Every structure is written in structure tokens, then in C-alpha cells.
């Protein structure tokens, strides 16, 4: 009985080892750059950046006004009023520093929010290409973990075609084969 079980186990392992994997790559960032909707994403990012800059300039103007007021009236103020004004100025300084540190994170969050629907479109088309092509694994070609990929395994252009997008610029061959330089 034990030999019979071992024989079945080896047979299953042999079948699994013989199963062929079909591996492909995709460059979702390239696809994103070719989508017509990316212009509205870029416009949204510009508008959001202007909004953030306006908020920052408003805070800076408020800070500069308070500093000037403090410098102009410093000698005539009581210690208690001086301390309150200094605390307000320090608080505004900290707000400006904090805002500058958070701005890049806020911009990235906004970009993610605006591109999420586009990546969902890419994902839907990619899944269709995967099903049609019988792929078992897909790697992102811009990943630093990908050391090499054959050009013929790249499904980027097939996904673009599935989405009905004609690339405006050709995908450079250098992006299709990435050598890990670590």
C-alpha cells in the first residue's frame, strides 16, 4: 500500500513539474502614458498643485505680516503680549515647515486618486489578454526584481490594443529587456 501511495505521489509531482508556465511582462506605466485620459490627470495634478501653493503662500503672507507687526510694535508691548505674538509666529513657522514636508505626500495621494480608475482599466484589459494568451504569470517590466525578459513575452502592446489605444510613441526596446545592475 505504501509503494502504491508513493507511486501516485511521484506521478502527481511529475505531472506538476511537466506543466508549462507561460510568463509575460507588462509595462503599466507606459500604457498609462498612452491613455488619452492621462491629460486630464495631469491637468488635475496641476490644479491641485496650484491650490496647495496658494494655501502655502497665504500662510507665508500671514506669517510675514505677523513678523512685521511684531517687529514694529515689539518695544511698546507688554511681556505677556510679546510672548503670545512670539508663540503665534512660531506656530506659523511650524505650519509652514510641516506643510512643505507633507506636500509631496499629498501630491502622491492625489495622483493615486486620479490614476486609480485608469489602472483599473489597464487591469481589466490585462486580465483579458492573460486569459486569451494562457499566461500563468505576469511581471511588471519596470520592477527592479526583473532581471531579463524576452521582447516577445511583453504583453504591453496587446493590452493597449485590447483597450483600443494606438500608441503615440513606440515603446523603446531597451525598456523591454532590463538588466539588474545590483
C-alpha positions as CSV (number, residue, x, y, z in Angstrom):
1,X,0.0,0.0,0.0
2,X,2.9,2.3,0.9
3,X,4.5,1.7,-2.5
4,X,1.2,2.5,-4.3
5,X,0.9,5.8,-2.4
6,X,4.5,6.8,-3.2
7,X,3.9,5.9,-6.8
8,X,0.9,8.1,-7.0
9,X,2.7,10.9,-5.2
10,X,5.7,10.7,-7.7
11,X,3.2,10.6,-10.6
12,X,1.5,13.8,-9.4
13,X,4.8,15.5,-8.8
14,X,6.0,14.5,-12.3
15,X,2.8,15.9,-13.9
16,X,3.1,19.2,-11.9
17,X,6.8,19.5,-13.0
18,X,5.9,18.9,-16.6
19,X,3.2,21.6,-16.6
20,X,4.3,24.5,-18.8
21,X,4.3,28.0,-17.4
22,X,3.7,30.9,-19.7
23,X,5.3,34.0,-18.3
24,X,4.9,37.5,-19.6
25,X,5.7,41.1,-18.7
26,X,3.7,44.4,-18.8
27,X,4.7,48.0,-18.6
28,X,1.7,49.6,-17.0
29,X,3.4,53.0,-16.7
30,X,3.9,53.0,-20.5
31,X,0.3,52.1,-21.0
32,X,-0.8,54.8,-18.7
33,X,1.3,57.3,-20.6
34,X,-0.5,56.4,-23.8
35,X,-4.1,56.6,-22.4
36,X,-5.9,59.8,-23.6
37,X,-7.3,60.2,-20.0
38,X,-3.8,61.0,-18.7
39,X,-4.1,64.6,-19.9
40,X,-7.0,65.2,-17.5
41,X,-5.0,63.5,-14.7
42,X,-2.1,65.9,-15.4
43,X,-4.4,68.9,-15.5
44,X,-5.9,67.7,-12.2
45,X,-2.4,67.5,-10.7
46,X,-1.5,71.0,-11.9
47,X,-4.7,72.4,-10.4
48,X,-4.1,70.6,-7.1
49,X,-0.5,71.9,-7.0
50,X,-1.7,75.4,-7.6
51,X,-4.2,75.0,-4.8
52,X,-1.5,73.8,-2.4
53,X,0.8,76.6,-3.5
54,X,-2.0,79.2,-2.9
55,X,-2.6,77.8,0.6
56,X,1.2,77.9,1.3
57,X,1.5,81.4,0.0
58,X,-1.4,82.5,2.2
59,X,0.2,81.1,5.3
60,X,3.6,82.6,4.4
61,X,1.9,86.0,3.9
62,X,0.2,85.7,7.2
63,X,3.5,84.8,8.9
64,X,5.4,87.7,7.3
65,X,2.6,90.1,8.3
66,X,2.8,88.9,11.9
67,X,6.6,89.1,12.0
68,X,6.5,92.7,10.6
69,X,3.8,93.6,13.1
70,X,5.8,92.1,16.0
71,X,9.0,93.9,14.9
72,X,7.1,97.3,14.5
73,X,5.4,97.1,17.9
74,X,7.8,95.0,19.9
75,X,9.1,97.7,22.2
76,X,5.6,99.0,23.2
77,X,4.2,95.6,24.1
78,X,3.9,94.0,27.5
79,X,5.8,90.8,28.1
80,X,2.6,88.8,28.1
81,X,1.5,90.2,24.6
82,X,5.1,89.7,23.3
83,X,5.0,86.1,24.4
84,X,1.6,85.5,22.7
85,X,2.8,87.0,19.5
86,X,6.0,85.0,19.5
87,X,4.1,81.8,20.1
88,X,1.8,82.6,17.2
89,X,4.8,83.3,14.9
90,X,6.5,80.1,16.0
91,X,3.3,78.1,15.4
92,X,3.0,79.6,11.9
93,X,6.7,78.7,11.2
94,X,6.0,75.1,12.2
95,X,2.9,75.0,10.0
96,X,4.9,76.2,7.0
97,X,7.6,73.6,7.7
98,X,5.0,70.8,8.2
99,X,3.1,71.8,5.1
100,X,6.3,71.7,2.9
101,X,7.1,68.2,4.3
102,X,3.6,66.9,3.7
103,X,3.1,68.5,0.2
104,X,4.9,65.7,-1.7
105,X,2.8,63.0,0.1
106,X,-0.4,64.9,-0.6
107,X,0.6,65.2,-4.3
108,X,1.2,61.5,-4.5
109,X,-2.1,60.7,-2.8
110,X,-3.9,62.9,-5.3
111,X,-2.1,61.3,-8.2
112,X,-3.1,57.8,-6.9
113,X,-6.7,59.0,-6.6
114,X,-6.7,60.3,-10.1
115,X,-5.0,57.4,-11.7
116,X,-6.8,54.6,-9.8
117,X,-9.6,54.4,-12.5
118,X,-7.0,54.2,-15.3
119,X,-5.1,51.4,-13.6
120,X,-8.4,49.6,-13.2
121,X,-9.0,49.8,-17.0
122,X,-5.5,48.5,-17.6
123,X,-6.1,45.6,-15.1
124,X,-9.3,44.7,-16.9
125,X,-7.7,44.6,-20.3
126,X,-4.6,42.8,-18.9
127,X,-6.8,40.0,-17.5
128,X,-8.4,39.6,-20.9
129,X,-5.1,39.3,-22.6
130,X,-3.9,36.9,-19.9
131,X,-6.9,34.7,-20.4
132,X,-6.7,34.7,-24.2
133,X,-2.9,34.1,-24.2
134,X,-2.9,31.4,-21.5
135,X,-0.4,33.2,-19.3
136,X,0.3,31.8,-15.9
137,X,2.5,34.7,-14.6
138,X,2.9,38.4,-15.5
139,X,5.7,40.6,-14.1
140,X,5.8,44.3,-14.3
141,X,8.7,45.1,-16.6
142,X,9.8,48.2,-14.6
143,X,10.3,46.1,-11.4
144,X,13.8,46.1,-10.0
145,X,13.4,42.4,-9.4
146,X,13.0,41.6,-13.1
147,X,16.5,40.8,-14.5
148,X,15.5,39.8,-18.0
149,X,12.5,39.4,-20.3
150,X,12.2,38.5,-23.9
151,X,10.6,41.1,-26.1
152,X,8.0,38.5,-27.3
153,X,6.8,37.9,-23.7
154,X,5.8,41.5,-23.3
155,X,2.0,41.9,-23.3
156,X,2.1,45.7,-23.1
157,X,1.1,46.4,-26.7
158,X,-1.6,43.6,-26.6
159,X,-3.2,45.3,-23.6
160,X,-3.1,48.7,-25.3
161,X,-4.8,47.0,-28.4
162,X,-7.4,45.4,-26.1
163,X,-8.1,48.9,-24.7
164,X,-8.4,50.3,-28.3
165,X,-5.4,52.7,-27.8
166,X,-2.9,53.2,-30.6
167,X,0.5,54.1,-29.1
168,X,1.5,57.7,-29.8
169,X,5.2,56.8,-29.4
170,X,6.9,53.5,-29.8
171,X,7.9,51.6,-26.8
172,X,11.7,51.6,-26.7
173,X,13.3,48.1,-26.9
174,X,15.6,49.0,-24.0
175,X,12.6,49.0,-21.7
176,X,11.6,45.5,-22.8
177,X,14.9,44.0,-21.5
178,X,16.0,45.2,-18.2
179,X,19.3,44.1,-16.7
180,X,19.5,44.2,-12.9
181,X,22.5,46.3,-12.1
182,X,22.7,45.5,-8.4
